[in-house]
Amino acid sequence: MLLTRFLAWLVAAALGAPAAYAHDVANRISIHVFVKPQGERLDVIVRYPLALLPRLDLPSRGAGFIDLARADAHLERAAAATAKAFELHADGELLAPVRSTQRFTPPSDRSFESYAQALSVIDGPPLHPGIDVPWNRGYLDVRLEYPIRSERSDFALEVHQDPALAERITVDVRFLPPGGVERIYVLRGVAGPVTLDPSWHQAAWMFVSSGIHHILGGLDHLLFLLCLVLPFRRLGWNLVGVVTAFTLAHSITLLCAAYGLVPAGDWFPPLVEALIAASIIYMAVENILAVNLLRRWLVTGIFGLVHGFGFSFALGEELQFAGGHLILSLLAFNVGIEIGQILFVAAVLPLLAWLARWPLASSYASLVVSAVVAFIAGYWMVERTQALAMAPWPAAGADFAMAAAHVLSVLLVLGGLACWIVGRRAARRNRVSVASGGSR
């Protein structure tokens, strides 16, 4: 009964889960933010789309333009509404603006390409009343000043968005620390507070948490792990070798992806997602037909390379939050994935050990679970192959040659590493065999 309920939940969760590859959201609305600490003042300059401020009841003229001659009284209310959309903290303390400067801006203005340009526009003369600013396509530019204790404080920003519009809103934030490198963040959807210049321990904790969340929230990765450990009944060196091979393999491809050594075309993510589904099918079918635990570490390592690319898609946008700690963040993300794997394996192994008391029931459970997983992965395979067929492939020119070169270079390095490991294992077995023969 328990096994039946688990399998029913597994099928429902898998078939109801959204596709794992990213997709674009049309009609995005962009908010632009500069954050610059200076002495005991924090300057925040915001370009906020008027479409997000529909309740201001701005005076209008003509065919949907703001009547700038009568709109001054509404500017402060608009600036106050904009300030409520942003929550800033310094060393954990909530900040409150003490002064603001604001103005309406037409959609054709491109002054927010740099902090200096944005500041010159806001501090410059007001718009001429005759300029056309559409009430639904123009901008409100606001400069907010916050008192702070030190420009070296730890600053964090949280954007409050209408949940109904969250998937359509993109917030690009540029943090300009004193004497440091500009940090650029692109926030999409609903996000929690963002530390604008994280310390090494903040970055490490953030990416460890992200790795745990990603592995435990990725049903396809968990099903692969489930099929991986299903034939094992206890913790032993074979199981340790299998998990280690998976870890090393996805760590390598994660590192390659972080440094841009993999194709960047739109065809690559659906290809990887289809291969991940294929890896689950292979592992499930092997469990059903013939299990070879001695060579499972090698097969797992090969599939681990593919899963590493899948992890990299989740990590891609998050690396912007690493600050100046890229390598540390990659390692922390891997540590998080390993912690998630250990938690999952630690939860599954006791159940497998318990089932091993009844060999017939254990074999039956392994066959049934593997068959259900193969069915789910087959459904994913069809779905992801269709997405791959619709993806734009690179033309047979320089772009294609570059993508092929990237893939080939990674495969050559990884193939050489795999051959070296296999050779070492074969040499070790030969030495053991020779020693055993000599002892007789």
C-alpha positions in Angstrom: 0.0 0.0 0.0 2.8 2.4 0.9 4.7 1.6 -2.3 1.6 2.1 -4.4 0.8 5.5 -2.8 4.4 6.6 -3.4 4.4 5.6 -7.0 1.0 7.4 -7.6 2.4 10.6 -6.0 5.6 10.2 -8.1 3.7 10.0 -11.4 1.4 12.9 -10.5 4.3 15.1 -9.5 6.4 14.3 -12.6 3.6 14.7 -15.1 2.3 17.9 -13.5 5.7 19.5 -13.1 6.6 22.3 -15.5 9.3 21.8 -18.1 12.8 22.2 -16.6 14.2 24.5 -19.3 13.9 28.2 -19.2 11.5 30.2 -21.3 11.1 33.9 -22.1 8.2 36.0 -20.8 6.9 38.5 -23.4 6.2 42.2 -22.7 8.8 42.6 -20.0 8.8 45.8 -18.0 12.2 47.1 -16.9 13.1 49.0 -13.8 16.6 50.6 -13.6 18.3 51.3 -10.3 21.7 52.9 -9.4 22.9 52.5 -5.7 25.9 54.6 -4.7 27.1 55.1 -1.1 29.0 58.3 -0.6 30.3 59.2 2.9 27.2 59.3 5.2 24.7 59.3 2.4 23.4 56.6 0.1 22.2 57.8 -3.3 19.6 55.7 -5.1 18.5 56.7 -8.6 15.5 54.9 -10.0 13.9 54.9 -13.4 10.4 53.6 -12.8 7.9 52.9 -15.6 4.7 54.9 -15.2 2.8 51.8 -16.3 3.5 50.5 -12.8 1.9 53.6 -11.2 -1.6 53.5 -12.6 -3.4 54.9 -9.6 -1.9 58.4 -9.6 -4.6 59.9 -11.7 -2.2 62.1 -13.5 -3.6 65.2 -15.4 -3.6 64.4 -19.1 -3.8 66.3 -22.4 -4.3 65.2 -26.0 -4.1 61.5 -26.8 -2.8 60.0 -23.6 0.0 62.4 -22.7 0.8 63.8 -19.2 -0.1 67.5 -18.8 3.3 68.5 -17.4 2.2 72.0 -16.6 -0.3 70.6 -14.0 1.6 67.5 -12.9 4.0 69.0 -10.4 1.7 68.4 -7.5 1.7 64.7 -8.4 5.4 64.2 -8.5 5.9 63.8 -4.7 3.1 61.3 -4.5 4.7 59.4 -7.4 8.1 59.5 -5.7 6.7 58.2 -2.4 5.0 55.3 -4.2 8.2 54.5 -6.0 10.2 54.6 -2.7 7.8 52.0 -1.2 8.7 49.6 -3.9 12.3 49.4 -2.6 13.5 48.3 0.8 17.1 49.1 1.6 19.1 47.9 4.6 22.6 48.9 5.9 24.1 46.4 8.3 20.7 44.9 8.8 19.0 48.2 9.6 16.1 49.4 7.5 16.8 52.8 5.8 14.3 55.6 5.2 14.8 58.3 2.6 15.1 61.9 3.9 15.0 63.7 0.5 13.9 63.0 -3.0 14.2 64.7 -6.4 11.9 63.5 -9.2 10.8 64.3 -12.7 8.8 62.7 -15.6 10.8 61.5 -18.6 9.7 60.5 -22.1 10.3 56.9 -23.3 12.9 58.0 -25.9 15.4 59.1 -23.2 18.5 56.9 -22.9 20.3 58.7 -20.0 20.3 55.8 -17.6 23.2 54.1 -19.4 25.5 55.4 -16.6 25.2 56.9 -13.1 26.7 60.2 -14.2 24.2 60.6 -17.1 21.2 59.7 -14.9 22.3 62.1 -12.2 22.8 64.9 -14.7 19.2 64.4 -16.0 17.5 64.4 -12.6 19.5 67.4 -11.3 19.0 69.2 -14.6 16.2 71.6 -15.7 12.6 70.3 -15.7 11.0 69.1 -18.9 9.4 71.7 -21.1 5.6 71.5 -20.7 5.2 70.9 -24.5 7.2 67.6 -24.5 5.0 64.5 -24.9 5.3 62.0 -22.1 2.7 59.1 -22.6 1.2 58.3 -19.2 1.5 54.5 -19.9 4.9 54.4 -21.6 7.0 57.2 -19.9 9.1 57.0 -16.9 9.4 58.6 -13.4 13.0 59.3 -12.5 13.6 59.6 -8.8 16.7 60.3 -6.8 16.4 59.1 -3.1 18.9 60.0 -0.4 19.2 57.8 2.7 21.4 58.7 5.7 23.9 56.0 6.6 26.6 55.5 9.2 29.3 54.4 6.7 29.8 54.0 3.0 31.5 50.6 3.8 28.3 49.2 5.4 26.8 45.9 4.2 23.9 47.0 1.9 21.0 44.9 0.9 18.1 45.7 -1.5 14.7 44.1 -1.8 12.2 45.0 -4.5 8.5 44.7 -3.7 6.5 43.9 -6.8 2.9 43.2 -7.6 2.7 39.4 -7.6 0.5 39.5 -10.7 3.2 41.3 -12.7 6.3 39.8 -11.0 7.1 37.4 -14.0 7.0 40.4 -16.4 9.2 42.7 -14.4 13.0 42.9 -14.7 15.0 45.0 -12.3 18.6 45.8 -13.2 20.5 47.1 -10.3 24.0 48.7 -10.5 25.8 49.0 -7.2 28.8 51.4 -7.2 30.9 50.7 -4.0 33.5 53.3 -3.0 36.7 52.5 -4.8 35.4 49.1 -5.9 34.2 47.3 -9.0 30.7 48.0 -10.1 28.3 45.1 -9.3 25.4 44.5 -11.8 22.4 42.5 -10.9 19.4 41.5 -13.0 16.4 40.5 -10.8 13.5 38.6 -12.3 10.3 37.5 -10.7 9.8 37.4 -6.9 13.2 37.6 -5.2 14.2 38.1 -1.6 16.8 40.6 -0.3 19.9 40.9 -2.4 23.3 41.6 -0.7 24.8 44.2 -3.0 28.5 43.5 -2.2 28.6 40.1 -0.3 31.5 39.0 1.9 33.0 35.6 1.2 31.0 33.9 4.0 27.7 35.5 2.8 28.4 34.3 -0.8 29.3 30.8 0.5 26.2 30.4 2.5 24.0 31.8 -0.3 25.3 29.2 -2.8 25.4 26.3 -0.4 21.7 27.0 0.2 21.0 27.3 -3.5 22.7 24.0 -4.2 20.7 22.2 -1.6 17.5 23.8 -2.8 18.3 23.0 -6.5 19.0 19.3 -6.0 16.1 18.6 -3.7 13.8 20.6 -5.9 14.9 19.0 -9.1 12.7 15.9 -9.6 14.7 14.7 -12.6 18.0 14.7 -10.7 16.3 12.9 -7.7 14.9 10.2 -10.0 18.3 9.7 -11.5 19.8 9.3 -8.0 17.0 7.0 -7.0 17.7 4.6 -9.9 21.4 5.0 -9.1 21.2 3.7 -5.5 18.2 1.3 -6.0 20.3 -1.9 -6.4 22.4 -1.1 -3.3 21.3 -2.4 0.0 23.8 -0.7 2.3 26.6 1.9 2.3 29.8 0.5 0.8 32.7 1.4 -1.3 30.8 0.6 -4.6 28.1 3.1 -3.6 30.7 5.7 -2.5 32.5 5.3 -5.8 29.3 5.8 -7.8 28.3 9.0 -5.9 31.9 10.3 -6.1 32.0 9.8 -9.9 28.7 11.7 -10.2 30.0 14.5 -8.0 33.4 14.9 -9.8 31.7 14.8 -13.3 29.0 17.4 -12.6 31.7 19.6 -10.9 33.8 19.6 -14.0 31.0 20.6 -16.4 29.7 23.2 -13.9 33.2 24.8 -13.9 33.3 24.7 -17.7 29.9 26.4 -17.9 30.8 29.1 -15.5 33.8 30.1 -17.6 31.9 30.0 -20.9 33.5 26.8 -22.3 30.1 25.4 -23.5 27.8 26.4 -26.3 25.6 29.4 -25.6 22.9 28.8 -28.2 19.2 28.4 -27.5 19.4 24.8 -28.7 21.8 23.7 -26.0 19.5 23.7 -22.9 16.7 21.6 -24.4 19.4 19.2 -25.7 20.8 18.8 -22.2 17.4 18.4 -20.7 16.6 15.6 -23.3 19.9 13.9 -22.4 19.1 14.0 -18.7 15.8 12.3 -19.4 17.7 9.7 -21.5 20.1 9.1 -18.6 17.2 8.4 -16.3 15.7 5.9 -18.8 19.1 4.1 -19.2 19.6 3.8 -15.5 16.0 2.5 -14.9 16.2 0.0 -17.8 19.6 -1.3 -16.6 18.0 -1.8 -13.1 15.3 -3.9 -14.8 17.4 -6.0 -17.2 20.9 -6.4 -15.8 22.7 -4.5 -13.1 26.5 -4.2 -13.2 27.5 -2.4 -10.1 31.2 -2.7 -10.8 31.0 -0.5 -13.9 28.2 1.7 -12.7 30.6 4.4 -11.5 31.9 4.9 -15.1 28.4 5.2 -16.5 27.4 7.5 -13.7 30.4 9.7 -14.4 29.4 10.1 -18.0 25.8 11.0 -17.1 27.1 13.2 -14.4 28.7 15.4 -17.0 25.3 15.9 -18.6 23.6 16.6 -15.2 26.4 19.2 -14.5 25.2 21.2 -17.5 21.7 21.0 -16.1 22.9 22.4 -12.8 24.7 25.2 -14.6 21.5 26.5 -16.1 20.2 27.1 -12.6 23.5 28.5 -11.5 23.9 30.9 -14.5 21.8 33.8 -13.3 22.7 33.2 -9.7 26.4 33.8 -10.3 25.7 37.5 -10.4 25.2 37.4 -6.7 28.7 36.0 -6.1 30.3 39.4 -6.0 34.1 38.9 -6.2 33.9 35.3 -5.0 33.3 33.3 -8.2 35.4 30.2 -7.5 34.2 30.1 -3.9 30.6 30.4 -5.0 31.0 27.5 -7.5 32.6 25.3 -4.8 29.8 26.3 -2.3 27.1 25.5 -4.9 28.7 22.1 -5.4 28.9 21.5 -1.6 25.2 22.4 -1.4 24.4 19.8 -4.1 26.5 17.2 -2.3 24.6 17.9 1.0 21.3 17.5 -0.9 22.5 14.2 -2.4 23.7 12.9 1.0 20.3 13.8 2.6 18.5 12.0 -0.2 20.7 8.9 -0.2 20.5 8.8 3.6 16.7 8.8 3.4 16.6 6.1 0.8 19.2 3.6 2.0 17.4 2.7 5.3 14.3 1.9 3.3 16.3 -0.3 0.9 18.0 -2.0 3.8 14.6 -2.7 5.4 13.3 -4.2 2.1 16.4 -6.3 1.8 15.1 -8.5 4.6 12.6 -9.9 2.1 14.5 -10.6 -1.1 11.4 -11.3 -3.2 9.7 -8.1 -2.1 12.9 -6.1 -2.5 13.4 -7.3 -6.1 9.7 -6.7 -6.9 9.9 -3.1 -5.5 13.1 -2.4 -7.4 11.5 -3.6 -10.7 8.3 -1.7 -10.2 10.0 1.6 -9.1 12.4 1.4 -12.0 9.5 0.8 -14.5 7.6 3.8 -13.2 10.6 6.0 -13.3 11.3 4.8 -16.9 7.7 5.7 -17.9 8.1 9.2 -16.3 11.4 9.8 -18.0 10.0 8.6 -21.3 7.2 11.2 -21.0 9.9 13.9 -20.3 11.9 12.6 -23.2 9.1 13.1 -25.7 8.3 16.5 -24.3 11.9 17.7 -24.3 12.7 16.3 -27.7 9.8 18.3 -29.1 11.2 21.5 -27.5 14.6 20.6 -29.0 13.1 20.2 -32.5 11.6 23.7 -32.2 14.8 25.3 -30.9 16.9 27.4 -33.4 20.1 25.7 -34.3 23.3 27.6 -35.3 24.0 28.1 -39.0 26.7 26.0 -40.5 29.3 28.8 -40.2 31.5 30.4 -37.6 28.9 30.1 -34.8 28.4 26.4 -35.4 32.2 25.8 -35.6 32.7 27.7 -32.3 30.0 25.7 -30.6 31.4 22.4 -31.9 34.9 23.4 -30.9 33.7 24.1 -27.3 31.9 20.8 -27.1 34.8 18.8 -28.6 37.4 20.4 -26.3 35.3 19.6 -23.2 34.7 16.0 -24.4 38.4 15.5 -25.2 39.5 16.6 -21.7 36.9 14.6 -20.0 37.5 11.6 -22.1 41.2 11.7 -21.3 40.4 12.0 -17.6 38.1 8.9 -17.8 40.7 6.9 -19.7 43.3 7.8 -17.1 41.0 6.6 -14.3 40.1 3.4 -16.0 43.8 2.7 -16.7 44.7 3.3 -13.1 41.9 0.9 -11.9 43.1 -1.8 -14.5 46.7 -1.4 -13.3 45.7 -1.8 -9.7 43.7 -5.0 -10.5 46.7 -6.4 -12.4 49.0 -5.8 -9.5 46.6 -7.4 -7.1 46.3 -10.4 -9.5 50.1 -10.8 -9.8 50.5 -10.5 -6.1 47.9 -13.2 -5.5 49.5 -15.5 -8.0 52.9 -15.0 -6.4 51.6 -15.8 -2.9 50.4 -19.2 -4.1 
